[in-house]
């Protein structure tokens, strides 16, 4: 039956590899859908989060600018917003193809993005007075990166300093 779907006798190595990749992608997709229902994460909610109309306002001396770009194979993740956590406190969220500026005090900070099990590795940054520190972020773009993210949740979101 599988040989008929793949269009051959089933003895071709390429067809077998394609079948394995398709099966792994389907299993991964359903595991991610089940995992999204649980929620969770390693960040605390802030008592007061930055509201959408406050984003980009100069309320302190430094700014963290996040640019979320399109990810190639997000498996339903493109429409989800990611929480922005600075020093472990959620200060806002970022949607797909959106740029957000968050005001921070000068000094050393940590930055992490995430939504449920999907998250980035924690990044350290130093912000000086009147400095803008930029980061770009995106989800998995290639299937090997997606498979790695299924094993290690910190690999789901790539966070690069720009």
Secondary structure in CASP SS format (residue, H / E / C, confidence):
PFRMAT SS
TARGET T0000
AUTHOR 0000-0000-0000
METHOD secondary structure of the structure
MODEL  1
X C 1.00
X H 1.00
X H 1.00
X H 1.00
X H 1.00
X H 1.00
X C 1.00
X C 1.00
X C 1.00
X C 1.00
X C 1.00
X C 1.00
X H 1.00
X H 1.00
X H 1.00
X H 1.00
X H 1.00
X H 1.00
X H 1.00
X H 1.00
X H 1.00
X H 1.00
X H 1.00
X H 1.00
X H 1.00
X H 1.00
X H 1.00
X H 1.00
X H 1.00
X H 1.00
X H 1.00
X H 1.00
X H 1.00
X H 1.00
X H 1.00
X C 1.00
X C 1.00
X C 1.00
X C 1.00
X C 1.00
X C 1.00
X C 1.00
X C 1.00
X E 1.00
X E 1.00
X C 1.00
X C 1.00
X C 1.00
X C 1.00
X C 1.00
X C 1.00
X C 1.00
X C 1.00
X C 1.00
X C 1.00
X C 1.00
X C 1.00
X C 1.00
X C 1.00
X C 1.00
X C 1.00
X E 1.00
X E 1.00
X E 1.00
X E 1.00
X E 1.00
X E 1.00
X E 1.00
X C 1.00
X C 1.00
X C 1.00
X C 1.00
X C 1.00
X C 1.00
X C 1.00
X C 1.00
X C 1.00
X C 1.00
X C 1.00
X C 1.00
X C 1.00
X E 1.00
X E 1.00
X E 1.00
X E 1.00
X E 1.00
X C 1.00
X C 1.00
X E 1.00
X E 1.00
X E 1.00
X E 1.00
X E 1.00
X E 1.00
X C 1.00
X C 1.00
X C 1.00
X C 1.00
X E 1.00
X E 1.00
X E 1.00
X E 1.00
X E 1.00
X E 1.00
X C 1.00
X C 1.00
X E 1.00
X E 1.00
X E 1.00
X E 1.00
X E 1.00
X E 1.00
X E 1.00
X E 1.00
X E 1.00
X C 1.00
X C 1.00
X E 1.00
X E 1.00
X E 1.00
X C 1.00
X C 1.00
X E 1.00
X E 1.00
X E 1.00
X E 1.00
X E 1.00
X C 1.00
X C 1.00
X C 1.00
X C 1.00
X E 1.00
X E 1.00
X E 1.00
X E 1.00
X E 1.00
X E 1.00
X E 1.00
X C 1.00
X C 1.00
X C 1.00
X C 1.00
X H 1.00
X H 1.00
X H 1.00
X H 1.00
X H 1.00
X H 1.00
X H 1.00
X H 1.00
X H 1.00
X C 1.00
X H 1.00
X H 1.00
X H 1.00
X C 1.00
X E 1.00
X E 1.00
X E 1.00
X E 1.00
X E 1.00
X C 1.00
END
